[in-house]
Amino acid sequence: MPSKPKVPGPQVQSLQDTLEPRHFDCGLLRDAVEQAVQNACIRLPPDVERNLELGLKQEKSDLAKEILQQIIDNSQLARNEQIPLCQDTGLQVVYLNVGRSVHFLSDPYEAINEGIRRGYTKGHLRKSVVRHPIDRQNTGDNTPAVIHTRIVEGNKVQITLAPKGAGSENMSRLKMFSPSAGREDIAQYVIETVTQGGGKPCPPLIVGLGIGGNFENCAELAKEALLRPLNDNSPDPIAAEMEDDLLRRILECGVGPMGLGGRTSAIGVKVNVAPCHIASLPVAVNLQCHAARHASIIL
Amino acid sequence: MSSLSRLLHQTETAALQKPVSSSVHRETSSKLTVPNRLTVRLQAPVIQDIGGLAPGFVVLLSGTIYTARDAAHKKMIETLEQGEALPFDPQDQIIYYTGPTPTREGQTIGSAGPTSSYRMDPYTPALLELGLKGCIGKGERSPECMAAFAQFGAKYFLAIGGTGALISKCIRSSRVIAYEEMGTEAIRELQVEDMRLIVA
């Protein structure tokens, strides 16, 4: 049976019980996804709710307070009445961690997409995916998902779902810096991303910053950073310092809830780093709106 | 203590003294934040002159409004270019930029919050020219588009992004009147009551 959806941890969870080969019925995966997409769209994770409330307590502007209060009221209403928090129920970003002793008996990608298809129909969630970026015909079932796969130890399967709205995704940016750039150049690029976005990405934001890797890898780092618990710090000391410095500066930048001024422009900054080429310094800033929805299940 | 909570304490004084750091934002905040916000009731279609509604005013909107977002706007403008009639006459009307989630049995509408307005900037001036009185969305718009609002005595209203569940509660009825094939992007006629908006 699928365990209850919960907030994913910062690290890939060890899926090791035993290395005994396991024949895995993909129907389990499909059914877990069907449930999880529905839960994720009506429930804000507790750490997000908690930080929104912290923001509200510290906010000075009346307008900002009113907006934060409505965001909190919205999340309670959504949970109590099972209404999606936001009409943009997102493109599903799926992290599939597969224990290396798992033998799938059918196509796990098709199982995930079938779970999404069923969940979005039964849960009355919005179908927001077009089949082609130019002709823009809606696929009608919110598939296909963007699926990232990783092979890990053990014989279990962990699936994390993060429905991502377009408002914040559209305001995200990537830049290939020269290694001569310093922390301050990166910090300014992040602050500029937040201030240029203004109200469009739906602040209070969670800011995911990926530094290092290569062109595509830094974007993946930034996106994965958004899944970390809000109140942790990176285990990397430089990244941890940057997280605190950036959050402090974003709180001072004045954008505020929905871009209408105030201090709660963000409720978290998460920096993930990776090794990179001697000639490169890739930086990606992935913005996440306050409806930071996700769910994780181990099967 | 969480990092957010710790930093909020540290920056309490600093934030009050420090001016906003970007010109993009400076313009926005001076336009939108007023110390004593006033609340006005507004009925749609809007027959009175609303040119005097100042930024930061809270508006409680009731009456009939129309939903349209990217695809419906594109099609409306193509329709106009072909010299044909729009699905509704924009004169005195208000357009709400939303694509709701599907309606559950027994409900009026699904989650129905605002989408980002800037994507409709290329289409909006042509509709304002036909007498459209207002649009509801979220986020900043282009200077050209805001100038067109001023020119035609119309207003851009802000709803709070990401609160689609809450906003759905002020929608009393909903029916698709055009472009049904667009699904969530179809044009809907909504009856709203005390929909809480901020003048941009």
Chai-1 contact restraints between the chains, C-beta under 6 A:
chainA,res_idxA,chainB,res_idxB,connection_type,confidence,min_distance_angstrom,max_distance_angstrom,comment,restraint_id
A,N51,B,L4,contact,1.0,0.0,6.0,A-B,restraint_1
A,L54,B,L4,contact,1.0,0.0,6.0,A-B,restraint_2
A,L54,B,S5,contact,1.0,0.0,6.0,A-B,restraint_3
A,Q58,B,L8,contact,1.0,0.0,6.0,A-B,restraint_4
A,L63,B,T33,contact,1.0,0.0,6.0,A-B,restraint_5
A,I67,B,I160,contact,1.0,0.0,6.0,A-B,restraint_6
A,Q70,B,I160,contact,1.0,0.0,6.0,A-B,restraint_7
A,Q70,B,T163,contact,1.0,0.0,6.0,A-B,restraint_8
A,D73,B,L166,contact,1.0,0.0,6.0,A-B,restraint_9
A,N74,B,T163,contact,1.0,0.0,6.0,A-B,restraint_10
A,N74,B,A165,contact,1.0,0.0,6.0,A-B,restraint_11
A,N74,B,L166,contact,1.0,0.0,6.0,A-B,restraint_12
A,L77,B,A165,contact,1.0,0.0,6.0,A-B,restraint_13
A,L77,B,L166,contact,1.0,0.0,6.0,A-B,restraint_14
A,A78,B,A165,contact,1.0,0.0,6.0,A-B,restraint_15
A,I83,B,S111,contact,1.0,0.0,6.0,A-B,restraint_16
A,I83,B,A165,contact,1.0,0.0,6.0,A-B,restraint_17
A,P84,B,T101,contact,1.0,0.0,6.0,A-B,restraint_18
A,P84,B,S111,contact,1.0,0.0,6.0,A-B,restraint_19
A,L85,B,A165,contact,1.0,0.0,6.0,A-B,restraint_20
A,C86,B,G113,contact,1.0,0.0,6.0,A-B,restraint_21
A,C86,B,G162,contact,1.0,0.0,6.0,A-B,restraint_22
A,C86,B,G164,contact,1.0,0.0,6.0,A-B,restraint_23
A,Q87,B,P100,contact,1.0,0.0,6.0,A-B,restraint_24
A,Q87,B,T101,contact,1.0,0.0,6.0,A-B,restraint_25
A,Q87,B,S111,contact,1.0,0.0,6.0,A-B,restraint_26
A,Q87,B,A112,contact,1.0,0.0,6.0,A-B,restraint_27
A,Q87,B,G113,contact,1.0,0.0,6.0,A-B,restraint_28
A,Q87,B,G164,contact,1.0,0.0,6.0,A-B,restraint_29
A,H124,B,T101,contact,1.0,0.0,6.0,A-B,restraint_30
A,H124,B,P102,contact,1.0,0.0,6.0,A-B,restraint_31
A,H124,B,R104,contact,1.0,0.0,6.0,A-B,restraint_32
A,H124,B,G110,contact,1.0,0.0,6.0,A-B,restraint_33
A,L125,B,T101,contact,1.0,0.0,6.0,A-B,restraint_34
A,R126,B,T101,contact,1.0,0.0,6.0,A-B,restraint_35
A,R126,B,T184,contact,1.0,0.0,6.0,A-B,restraint_36
A,N138,B,G183,contact,1.0,0.0,6.0,A-B,restraint_37
A,G167,B,S116,contact,1.0,0.0,6.0,A-B,restraint_38
A,T195,B,S22,contact,1.0,0.0,6.0,A-B,restraint_39
A,T195,B,V24,contact,1.0,0.0,6.0,A-B,restraint_40
A,T195,B,H25,contact,1.0,0.0,6.0,A-B,restraint_41
A,Q196,B,V24,contact,1.0,0.0,6.0,A-B,restraint_42
A,G198,B,T28,contact,1.0,0.0,6.0,A-B,restraint_43
A,G198,B,E140,contact,1.0,0.0,6.0,A-B,restraint_44
A,G199,B,K138,contact,1.0,0.0,6.0,A-B,restraint_45
A,G199,B,G139,contact,1.0,0.0,6.0,A-B,restraint_46
A,K200,B,S116,contact,1.0,0.0,6.0,A-B,restraint_47
A,K200,B,G139,contact,1.0,0.0,6.0,A-B,restraint_48
A,C202,B,G161,contact,1.0,0.0,6.0,A-B,restraint_49
A,C202,B,G162,contact,1.0,0.0,6.0,A-B,restraint_50
A,N231,B,S2,contact,1.0,0.0,6.0,A-B,restraint_51
A,L247,B,L7,contact,1.0,0.0,6.0,A-B,restraint_52
A,R248,B,L7,contact,1.0,0.0,6.0,A-B,restraint_53
A,R248,B,T11,contact,1.0,0.0,6.0,A-B,restraint_54
A,L251,B,T11,contact,1.0,0.0,6.0,A-B,restraint_55
A,E252,B,T11,contact,1.0,0.0,6.0,A-B,restraint_56
A,E252,B,A14,contact,1.0,0.0,6.0,A-B,restraint_57
A,E252,B,A15,contact,1.0,0.0,6.0,A-B,restraint_58
A,E252,B,K18,contact,1.0,0.0,6.0,A-B,restraint_59
A,C253,B,S21,contact,1.0,0.0,6.0,A-B,restraint_60
A,G254,B,V20,contact,1.0,0.0,6.0,A-B,restraint_61
A,G254,B,H25,contact,1.0,0.0,6.0,A-B,restraint_62
A,V255,B,H25,contact,1.0,0.0,6.0,A-B,restraint_63
A,M258,B,I160,contact,1.0,0.0,6.0,A-B,restraint_64
A,L260,B,L32,contact,1.0,0.0,6.0,A-B,restraint_65
A,G261,B,S29,contact,1.0,0.0,6.0,A-B,restraint_66
A,G261,B,T33,contact,1.0,0.0,6.0,A-B,restraint_67
A,R263,B,A15,contact,1.0,0.0,6.0,A-B,restraint_68
A,I267,B,L4,contact,1.0,0.0,6.0,A-B,restraint_69
A,C289,B,G162,contact,1.0,0.0,6.0,A-B,restraint_70
A,H290,B,G162,contact,1.0,0.0,6.0,A-B,restraint_71
A,A291,B,G162,contact,1.0,0.0,6.0,A-B,restraint_72
